[in-house]
Amino acid sequence: MAYNTQISDAAANAAANAVAALANSGYLKMYTGSQSANANKALSGQTLLATLTFSATAFGNAAAGVATANAIGADTSADASGTATWFRVLKSDGTSVVFDGTVGTSGCNLNMNSNVISAGASVSVTALTYSILEAGT
């Protein structure tokens, strides 16, 4: 028989909360180029465009397996110019990776009005969610 794992809403919320808590006082870094194959892979030629800062409690409590970020501090002076194509969330130590996602203007993990960033410009994110599949959907 094929795998068909299903988790409860409570388990999905607990899993989302556990991952989201790893971002407390952490960082959201936006890059150009191809997203790494997975969050365990080191960077390879991508350009860092901007670094934003999560609050001490990065995300609110998950509902239906979705955790929504609390206010994210802007990068008031972007590091480089380019088109943001993906992001990486890091723990507060600035090096331990939590998760990666795509950046664009629609249909991505992180959607922006414009994902074209200019060096020295302010970069802000008004909304970000982390989600895990759960049984109730």
Residue, then its C-alpha position, 0 to 999 in steps of 0.5 A: m500500500a502507498y504512503n498516506t500520512q495524515i496529521s491532525d490539525a493540532a499536530a499541524n499547528a504544533a509543527a508549524n509553531a515549532v519551525a516558526a519559533l526557530a526564527n525568533s530574533g532571526y533573519l530573512k535574507m533575500y537572494t538573486g539566482s537559483q534557490s538551493a536544492n534544499a535548505n541544507k545546501a550552502l549558497s553557490g553564487q547567489t547574491l545577497l540583496a537584503t537582510l530583514t530582521f524578525s521580532a523576538t517572537a517571529f510568528g504568531n500561533a499557527a491556525a490550520g497549520v499556518a503561522t503568520a509572521n509578526a512585524i518584520g524589521a526592514d533593511t534600510s539599505a539593501d546590500a546589492s541591486g538585483t531581482a529577488t528570486w528566493f529567501r532564506v530564514l535564519k535563526s538568531d545566530g545568523t548562520s543556522v538555516v530554518f527554511d527557504g522559499t521563493v520570492g516574486t510578485s505572485g504565486c510565491n512563498l513571499n510575494m512583493n509589489s516589486n521584487v526588483i531591489s536597488a542597492g541602498a534602497s529600503v526593503s520591507v515585507t508586510a506579510l509572510t506565512y509558514s505553513i505545513l499540510e494538515a489533516g483538516t484540508 
